[in-house]
Amino acid sequence: MDARSSTFETLSKRIEARTARAGIIGLGYVGLPLAMAVARSGFAVTGFDIDPKKVVALDACRSYIDAVTDEALTAEIEAGRFSSTTDFASLADCDVIVICVPTPLTKHRDPDLSFVEATSRSIAAHLRSGQLIVLESTTYPGTTDDIVKVILEETGLKSGSDFFVGFSPEREDPGNQHYHTATIPKVVAGDGKEALSLMKSFYGTAVSTVVPVSSNATAEAVKLTENIFRSVNIALVNELKTVYAAMGIDIWEVIDAAKTKPFGYMPFYPGPGLGGHCIPIDPFYLTWKSREYELPTRFIELAGEINSAMPRYVVGKLAEALDIRAGKALSRSRVLVLGLAYKKNVADIRESPSLRLIEIIEERGGRAAYHDPFVAEIPPTREYQALKGRKSIDLTPEAIAEYDAVLIATDHDVIDYAALSKSAKLIVDTRNVLSRLGLSADHVIKA
Ligand SMILES: NC(=O)c1ccc[n+]([C@@H]2O[C@H](COP(=O)([O-])OP(=O)(O)OC[C@H]3O[C@@H](n4cnc5c(N)ncnc54)[C@H](O)[C@@H]3O)[C@@H](O)[C@H]2O)c1
């Protein structure tokens, strides 16, 4: 057996026997649930993060991610299968290292790969023969091979013989009660056939279905395709919403009827705009990369344009409703924005259109407050610094009645919508939740 195949065979056997140690870098929405799934499948897992507060919380068996309960975390820690650290020297002890760090956009909406690059350098500083390095962060095709692998090979070690490199996109859906890390099929790829084989066996232990593809770039493209598909389809229904509204047609009624078609149609729903860490951002990773090939990504740009125009459209509808129904200008009105999180039943406000709604209402001279059962206070954000520190108001009948309008931006399930409807003077519903609950009324308009 030559040195190359012995490195591969040794790692392969360690993965199969679950004696390999896994290191997960970036213990956020993606990394922590993944660390739990890998630990549960029998591996010893070390979690790495640059944020010492996260490590302190985890050491105290306190999870800060909804998808991971304190009990689940405690079980893995007590079983000796999970620990976390800020000390990257321990990377040398890991046989499989998975990178789950952020991939945001810069101020100029270009990919910001600084986190991926910094992490690759941390790994390179401790790289040794016989490790599998996996990127899970969402990114444009070519990142794993052209950036991660290149940084790692600067050590003099070679991908495919000394160490192995793979990509596997994350498909976490925060708040989803039916699917979690272990039950969502996982696309895997590797740089070369040995890397792919290691990827299949590593992920095969932690998730129920593994979907191998031929290259890291293909796997990177799979993730972008999934998110572009959502962004474009949401933009389409948002555009149809505005057109049908002008015609007096209810888009939600149209979608409910259209989705009875048993083939060739998939329902997407309009809303106040896109939110979350993925859908508003990831498509632009492809737009940026396509420029290198002098190819436009018109669907992506158009979807971005339509979706980001939604908060202004919704506030326009709110102003119109106040005007017509209450004879009151938005500039003299108090508006309660219901739901700050970007989607229902979660606490995540990243890129949430609710923040933009508040900003536009106030730009137009109105006064805005918010209620969100999951977000007690607005944390510091890069874009909405003026909103920092505002607190969620209590949703009492008296408080509701003080507002000229309630703008439903997020349809959290725990809200008592019947009570809300009783106390509110005017409701602008961007999620169709009142109609869905059979609470349509004269003072409820859709936007
Ligand atoms: N949140 C989702 O639902 C979701 C879904 C699919 C894919 N993704 C992708 O997964 C990746 C991670 O997203 P997330 O939502 O988990 O982000 P997150 O912000 O919740 O977590 C990232 C973590 O990485 C840590 N970190 C940053 N730089 C680091 C470094 N150099 N070394 C170690 N740790 C570092 C941060 O402190 C943070 O704890 C992104 O590429 C994202 O696009 C996210």
The ligand as an SDF file (V2000), in Angstrom:
LIG
                    3D

 44 48  0  0  0  0  0  0  0  0999 V2000
  -28.7830   29.8860    9.4110 N   0  0  0  0  0  0  0  0  0  0  0  0
  -29.2210   29.0750    8.4790 C   0  0  0  0  0  0  0  0  0  0  0  0
  -30.3730   28.6710    8.5270 O   0  0  0  0  0  0  0  0  0  0  0  0
  -28.3280   28.5760    7.3490 C   0  0  0  0  0  0  0  0  0  0  0  0
  -28.8520   27.6340    6.4640 C   0  0  0  0  0  0  0  0  0  0  0  0
  -28.0560   27.1420    5.4490 C   0  0  0  0  0  0  0  0  0  0  0  0
  -26.7650   27.6210    5.3070 C   0  0  0  0  0  0  0  0  0  0  0  0
  -26.2540   28.5730    6.1390 N   0  0  0  0  0  0  0  0  0  0  0  0
  -24.8730   28.9940    5.9450 C   0  0  0  0  0  0  0  0  0  0  0  0
  -24.0720   28.4360    6.9890 O   0  0  0  0  0  0  0  0  0  0  0  0
  -23.0060   29.3410    7.3140 C   0  0  0  0  0  0  0  0  0  0  0  0
  -23.0570   29.6720    8.7910 C   0  0  0  0  0  0  0  0  0  0  0  0
  -24.2780   30.3330    9.0660 O   0  0  0  0  0  0  0  0  0  0  0  0
  -24.9120   30.4330   10.5070 P   0  0  0  0  0  0  0  0  0  0  0  0
  -26.3120   30.8730   10.3130 O   0  0  0  0  0  0  0  0  0  0  0  0
  -24.6410   29.1990   11.2900 O   0  0  0  0  0  0  0  0  0  0  0  0
  -24.0410   31.6490   11.1070 O   0  0  0  0  0  0  0  0  0  0  0  0
  -23.9630   32.1180   12.6330 P   0  0  0  0  0  0  0  0  0  0  0  0
  -23.6130   33.5510   12.5860 O   0  0  0  0  0  0  0  0  0  0  0  0
  -25.1640   31.6620   13.3890 O   0  0  0  0  0  0  0  0  0  0  0  0
  -22.7320   31.2890   13.2160 O   0  0  0  0  0  0  0  0  0  0  0  0
  -21.4330   31.4400   12.7680 C   0  0  0  0  0  0  0  0  0  0  0  0
  -20.4990   31.2210   13.9480 C   0  0  0  0  0  0  0  0  0  0  0  0
  -19.1540   31.2810   13.4560 O   0  0  0  0  0  0  0  0  0  0  0  0
  -18.3610   31.9380   14.4070 C   0  0  0  0  0  0  0  0  0  0  0  0
  -17.1530   32.4050   13.7400 N   0  0  0  0  0  0  0  0  0  0  0  0
  -16.9680   33.4800   12.9360 C   0  0  0  0  0  0  0  0  0  0  0  0
  -15.7040   33.5240   12.4900 N   0  0  0  0  0  0  0  0  0  0  0  0
  -15.0580   32.4600   13.0180 C   0  0  0  0  0  0  0  0  0  0  0  0
  -13.7380   31.9680   12.9160 C   0  0  0  0  0  0  0  0  0  0  0  0
  -12.8170   32.5870   12.1820 N   0  0  0  0  0  0  0  0  0  0  0  0
  -13.4450   30.8480   13.5830 N   0  0  0  0  0  0  0  0  0  0  0  0
  -14.3750   30.2280   14.3450 C   0  0  0  0  0  0  0  0  0  0  0  0
  -15.6360   30.6220   14.4720 N   0  0  0  0  0  0  0  0  0  0  0  0
  -15.9830   31.7360   13.8150 C   0  0  0  0  0  0  0  0  0  0  0  0
  -19.2600   33.0220   14.9510 C   0  0  0  0  0  0  0  0  0  0  0  0
  -18.8230   33.4940   16.2140 O   0  0  0  0  0  0  0  0  0  0  0  0
  -20.5970   32.2840   15.0360 C   0  0  0  0  0  0  0  0  0  0  0  0
  -20.7700   31.6360   16.2820 O   0  0  0  0  0  0  0  0  0  0  0  0
  -23.1990   30.5370    6.3950 C   0  0  0  0  0  0  0  0  0  0  0  0
  -22.4220   30.3590    5.2460 O   0  0  0  0  0  0  0  0  0  0  0  0
  -24.6570   30.4740    6.0260 C   0  0  0  0  0  0  0  0  0  0  0  0
  -24.9060   31.0990    4.7820 O   0  0  0  0  0  0  0  0  0  0  0  0
  -27.0220   29.0490    7.1830 C   0  0  0  0  0  0  0  0  0  0  0  0
  1  2  1  0
  2  3  2  0
  2  4  1  0
  4  5  1  0
  4 44  2  0
  5  6  2  0
  6  7  1  0
  7  8  2  0
  8  9  1  0
  8 44  1  0
  9 10  1  0
  9 42  1  0
 10 11  1  0
 11 12  1  0
 11 40  1  0
 12 13  1  0
 13 14  1  0
 14 15  2  0
 14 16  1  0
 14 17  1  0
 17 18  1  0
 18 19  2  0
 18 20  1  0
 18 21  1  0
 21 22  1  0
 22 23  1  0
 23 24  1  0
 23 38  1  0
 24 25  1  0
 25 26  1  0
 25 36  1  0
 26 27  1  0
 26 35  1  0
 27 28  2  0
 28 29  1  0
 29 30  1  0
 29 35  2  0
 30 31  1  0
 30 32  2  0
 32 33  1  0
 33 34  2  0
 34 35  1  0
 36 37  1  0
 36 38  1  0
 38 39  1  0
 40 41  1  0
 40 42  1  0
 42 43  1  0
M  CHG  2   8   1  16  -1
M  END
$$$$
